[in-house]
Amino acid sequence: MDVLEKNILLIAKPFGLTSFAVTNRVKKILNAKKAGHIGTLDPMATGLMIIALNSATRFIPYIDTNEKRYVVQIQFGIETDTDDITGSIINRKDSVVTIEEIKRVLDQFIGIIEQIPPDYSAKKFKGKPFYKYARDGETIKKKPCKVEIHKISIISFYRNKLVLDITCSKGTYMRSIARDMGRTLGTFATLSAITRLSIGRFCISDATTFGRIKSGNFNKGFLAADRAIDLPVFFVKEADRFKNGLDITVDKVVVRDEKGVFIGIGRYKDGKVHPEKVLNEDI
């Protein structure tokens, strides 16, 4: 089977490359006609990226990316113009934060919170990314965005560097968390390292690497597009009509649970599936 029949790719992004560069490299290695990535990572970030190839690019909006998980390192005592370690230092404070102080403020960053995006981010104002305003020396008043932090766990704290495991909604800036945590503690802070562990139900452990792909090892990281989409599955008899853009009639459907286990037969009408025959193991 042609590897591009499995046209969703989970890949581990290396340090130093932009998400665009990773996507282009994959496209070139696999000789794909089109490629698009889901969820941008900064060059300093590592971890999971999802790349859609060829016709699968049109299904990007249907892939669940609502929840993401990161491991981040926060360095206290400095603040940069980019809110990460790659930027220029704009504020400094020679103070030592304690683990007790961190634990006391951690709950303030859990739940639905508001955060100001970094100056150097791809978020747009009047159609222009924030980072372009920043590079031009223009200051714009940014509105806070609501995001949700589901969970934060402390992994380690040593020599004013804090390592956290964070599960959050999409659109959450780890750089903003680092900056705001420093200010909440009466000092400064910046993001010094970041790895994305998961996007939706996909994990970094499922991902392949450039090395594997170049060596012709396609046994890991490649998925068919339908495996990446969390929507009900219909098996239809009139496939040609559907491919030609014509409506088809769907009446009875096989219903499976989220694990793929058969649970019954349903009747589909007006956007709803009514249970007609349900598999009950107790009977």
SULQUIUR-V812154 format. One record per residue. N is the residue number from 1. PHI is phi in radians with two decimals (* if undefined). OMEGA is omega in whole degrees, -180 to 180 (NA if undefined). BURIAL is b if it has 16 or more other ideal C-beta (glycine too) atoms within 10 Angstrom, else e. Layout:
{{N PHI OMEGA BURIAL} {N PHI OMEGA BURIAL}}
//
This chain:
{{1 * 176 e} {2 -1.04 -178 e} {3 -1.01 -177 e} {4 -1.35 168 b} {5 -1.24 170 e} {6 -1.70 -164 b} {7 -1.83 168 b} {8 -2.02 -175 b} {9 -2.06 172 b} {10 -1.78 -176 b} {11 -2.32 177 b} {12 -1.52 -179 b} {13 -1.30 176 b} {14 -1.43 178 b} {15 -1.17 170 e} {16 1.66 180 e} {17 -1.79 171 b} {18 -1.30 177 e} {19 -1.09 178 b} {20 -1.11 180 e} {21 -1.16 178 e} {22 -1.07 -179 b} {23 -1.08 180 b} {24 -1.16 179 e} {25 -1.15 177 b} {26 -1.07 -180 b} {27 -1.01 -179 b} {28 -1.24 -179 e} {29 -1.06 -176 e} {30 -1.59 -179 b} {31 0.96 179 e} {32 -1.43 179 b} {33 -1.36 -180 e} {34 -2.41 175 e} {35 -2.75 178 b} {36 -2.58 -178 e} {37 -1.84 -178 b} {38 -2.04 178 b} {39 1.42 -176 b} {40 -1.39 171 e} {41 -2.01 177 b} {42 -1.17 180 b} {43 -0.95 -179 b} {44 -1.29 -177 b} {45 -1.47 173 b} {46 -2.15 174 b} {47 2.02 -169 b} {48 -1.21 167 b} {49 -2.19 173 b} {50 -1.93 -179 b} {51 -2.12 177 b} {52 -1.72 -176 b} {53 -2.02 175 b} {54 0.91 -174 b} {55 -1.15 -180 e} {56 -1.20 179 b} {57 -1.06 -179 b} {58 -1.30 -180 e} {59 -1.72 -179 b} {60 -0.91 -179 b} {61 -1.10 -176 e} {62 -1.70 179 e} {63 -1.53 -176 b} {64 -1.25 178 e} {65 -2.19 -172 b} {66 -1.17 -179 e} {67 -2.17 180 b} {68 -2.33 -179 b} {69 -2.29 -177 b} {70 -2.31 161 b} {71 -1.94 -176 b} {72 -2.24 173 b} {73 -2.03 -180 b} {74 -2.00 178 b} {75 -1.81 -180 b} {76 -1.55 175 b} {77 1.88 178 b} {78 -2.39 173 b} {79 -2.33 -178 b} {80 -2.04 -179 b} {81 -1.22 179 b} {82 -1.77 -176 b} {83 1.16 171 b} {84 -2.42 -171 b} {85 -1.20 -179 b} {86 -1.40 -176 e} {87 -1.52 177 b} {88 -1.53 -180 e} {89 -1.21 180 e} {90 -1.99 177 e} {91 -2.49 179 b} {92 -2.51 177 e} {93 -2.58 -177 e} {94 -1.45 178 e} {95 -2.23 -179 e} {96 -1.85 178 e} {97 -1.54 178 b} {98 -1.85 179 e} {99 -1.13 178 e} {100 -1.11 178 e} {101 -1.12 179 e} {102 -1.09 -179 b} {103 -1.08 -179 e} {104 -1.21 -176 e} {105 -1.75 -173 e} {106 -1.04 -179 b} {107 -1.09 179 e} {108 -1.18 -178 e} {109 -1.87 179 b} {110 -1.98 -177 e} {111 1.76 178 e} {112 -1.44 -178 e} {113 -2.24 174 b} {114 -1.90 177 e} {115 -2.44 176 b} {116 -1.55 179 b} {117 -1.07 177 b} {118 -1.07 177 b} {119 -1.04 179 b} {120 -1.68 178 b} {121 -2.51 -177 b} {122 -1.47 178 e} {123 -1.07 -171 e} {124 -1.89 172 e} {125 -2.30 -176 e} {126 0.97 176 e} {127 1.40 -177 e} {128 -2.08 -179 e} {129 -1.07 180 e} {130 -0.97 -175 b} {131 -1.13 178 e} {132 -1.26 174 e} {133 -1.08 -178 b} {134 -1.12 180 b} {135 -1.15 179 e} {136 -1.48 179 e} {137 1.34 -180 e} {138 -1.62 177 e} {139 -1.81 178 e} {140 -2.10 179 e} {141 -1.51 -177 e} {142 -1.63 178 e} {143 -1.45 177 e} {144 -1.17 178 e} {145 -1.94 177 e} {146 -1.51 176 e} {147 -2.34 179 b} {148 -2.17 175 b} {149 -1.74 -176 b} {150 -1.39 -175 e} {151 -2.76 171 e} {152 -2.31 177 b} {153 -2.17 176 e} {154 -1.45 177 e} {155 -1.61 179 e} {156 -2.81 174 e} {157 -2.57 -176 b} {158 -2.68 177 e} {159 0.89 176 e} {160 1.16 176 b} {161 -2.10 -176 b} {162 -1.94 176 b} {163 -1.95 -177 b} {164 -2.14 170 b} {165 -1.87 -173 e} {166 -2.15 172 b} {167 -1.92 -170 b} {168 -2.64 175 b} {169 -1.36 176 e} {170 -1.12 -179 e} {171 1.54 179 b} {172 -1.46 179 b} {173 -1.69 176 b} {174 -1.14 179 b} {175 -1.11 179 b} {176 -1.21 177 b} {177 -1.08 180 b} {178 -1.07 -180 b} {179 -1.04 -176 b} {180 -1.23 178 b} {181 -1.16 177 b} {182 -1.07 -179 b} {183 -1.16 178 e} {184 -1.08 -179 b} {185 -1.54 177 b} {186 1.34 178 e} {187 -2.43 176 b} {188 -2.18 179 b} {189 -2.74 177 b} {190 -2.52 179 b} {191 -1.36 -177 b} {192 -1.91 175 b} {193 -2.86 -180 b} {194 -2.70 174 b} {195 -2.32 176 b} {196 -1.57 -177 b} {197 -1.56 -177 b} {198 -2.72 172 b} {199 -2.31 -176 b} {200 1.01 -178 b} {201 -1.64 -179 e} {202 -1.71 -174 b} {203 -2.08 179 e} {204 -1.05 179 b} {205 -1.16 179 e} {206 -1.52 -169 e} {207 -1.48 173 b} {208 -1.74 -180 b} {209 -2.33 175 e} {210 -1.02 -178 b} {211 -1.05 180 e} {212 -1.11 -178 b} {213 -1.11 -179 b} {214 -1.10 -180 e} {215 -1.42 179 e} {216 1.51 179 e} {217 -1.56 -178 e} {218 -1.92 -177 b} {219 -1.40 -177 e} {220 -2.31 173 e} {221 1.65 -178 b} {222 -1.76 180 b} {223 -2.30 167 b} {224 -1.26 -174 e} {225 -0.96 -177 b} {226 -1.18 178 e} {227 -1.26 -177 e} {228 -1.67 -175 b} {229 -1.87 -179 b} {230 -1.65 178 e} {231 -2.36 177 e} {232 -1.00 -178 e} {233 -1.88 174 e} {234 -1.96 171 e} {235 -1.76 -173 e} {236 -2.05 178 e} {237 -1.56 -175 e} {238 -1.74 -175 e} {239 -1.08 -178 e} {240 -1.12 178 e} {241 -1.07 -179 e} {242 -1.11 180 e} {243 -1.11 180 e} {244 -1.55 175 e} {245 1.48 -179 e} {246 -1.74 179 e} {247 -1.19 174 e} {248 -2.24 -179 e} {249 -1.69 177 e} {250 -2.02 -179 e} {251 -1.92 -179 e} {252 -1.60 -179 e} {253 -2.33 171 b} {254 -1.38 -178 e} {255 -1.99 177 b} {256 -2.15 177 e} {257 -1.45 -174 e} {258 -1.14 178 e} {259 -1.66 180 e} {260 1.54 -179 e} {261 -1.44 -180 e} {262 -1.14 -180 e} {263 -2.19 176 e} {264 2.68 178 b} {265 -2.00 179 e} {266 -2.18 175 b} {267 -1.92 -176 e} {268 -1.67 178 b} {269 -2.77 175 e} {270 0.92 176 e} {271 1.38 -180 e} {272 -2.19 176 e} {273 -1.98 -180 b} {274 -1.63 179 e} {275 -1.15 -180 e} {276 -1.80 175 e} {277 -2.34 -176 e} {278 -1.91 178 e} {279 -1.37 179 e} {280 -2.09 -175 e} {281 -1.19 -179 e} {282 -1.46 -176 e} {283 -1.98 NA e}}
//
